[in-house]
């Protein structure tokens, strides 16, 4: 995940820390501990190899080296690195799933802003009335 000038600082949930509840903010978050609940960030989420996250996540970009389960939205990119494991429902503008990574669940592409909250169009030919 590339850092841009507007990324600001990064908060850390270190290895022995367990957080239950809601985390929200405008900066990046690095998780090496355990988080259960809701994560809403304007910045990026990085889950280290020892990190375990069970949450509803909304962030700019998400990089997974550890384990993540839940419903996630990555406004830019969802990247699962070789040691990473994702289980759940993921919506992202782009996906990068590296060789060796595990993805179990449902994926959806995030389109334009006008499509972000709309359900996907049905597949197949349209029925005429």
N, C-alpha and C positions, 0 to 999 in steps of 0.2 A: 504494500500500500504506500503510495507516494504521499509525502507530507507536503502541504502547500503552506504559503506564508500565513494564511488565516487559521491554521490549525491550533495555534496557541499552545497551551500547556497540556500535559497528560497526567491524569490522576491514576493511582495504582491501588488495586486490591491485591495485596501480597498473599503469598502461599498459605500462611496459617489463618487468614481472615475469612470469615463466613458472613455474608451479607444477605439478609432477607428483607424484601420490601421493594421500594421504588427508588431508582437512581435516575436523575435527570441533570442535564447540564449542557453547556455550550462547548466544552472542551473534549479532548480525546480521553478514552478510558482503556487501561491495560489491566486485564484480569489474570492473575496467576492463582488466586484463591477460588472460593466458591460463591456464586451469586444465584439467588433464587427470587424471582419476582418480575419486575418490569424495569427495562432500561430504555430511556429515551435521551438520545444525544444529538446535538447539532454536529458534533465531531465524529471521529472514527472509534470503533471498538476493536481491540486486539485481545484475543483469548490465547494466552500462552499455553505451552505444552502441558503444564500442570493445572490449568484452569478448567473449571466445570461450571457451566452456566445453564440454568433451567429458567428460561424467561421469555417474556414477550419483549422483542427488541426492535427498536426503530433507531437507526443510525445512518450516518453518511456512507461509510464503508465498514465492512466487517471482515476481519481476518481471523481464521480459526486454526490454531495448532492443537488445542485441547479438545474438549467435548462441549457441544452446545445442543440443547434440545428446546423446542418451543416453536413459536411463530415469530419469524423475523422479516424485517423490511430493511434492505440496504439500498439507500437512495442512489448510490453510485455502483458499488461492486461488493459481491460476496465472494471471498476467496477462502477455499478450504485447502490447507497445506497438507503434505503427505502424512503427518501425524494426527491430523484433525479428523473429527467425527461430528457430523450433523445429523440430527433426527428431528423431523417436524415439517413445517410448512415455510418455505422461503420465497420471498418476492424481492427481486433485485433488478437494477438496470443492466447489470452484466454479471455473469458467473465465471469463476475460474476454479475448477476442481482438479487439483493436481493428482498425478498418479500415486496410488497408495491411500488417498483420502477416502473417507466413507461418507456417502450422502444417502440417507434413507428418508424418503418423504416425497413431498410435492414441491415443484418449483414453478414459479410464474415470472415472466418478464415484466418489468415495470416500464410502462410506455411513457407517453408525455404526461405532464402534470394533470391534464384533463382526464386521463385514463386511470390515474392512481387509485381513485376510490371506487371505480366502476368494476362490476364483475366482468369476467372474460366473456367474449362473444361465443355463442354456441358454435361448435364445429360442424362441418358438413354442409350440404346444399340447403338453401333457404326454402322453406315451405311456402307455396303460394296459396292464398286464401280464395 
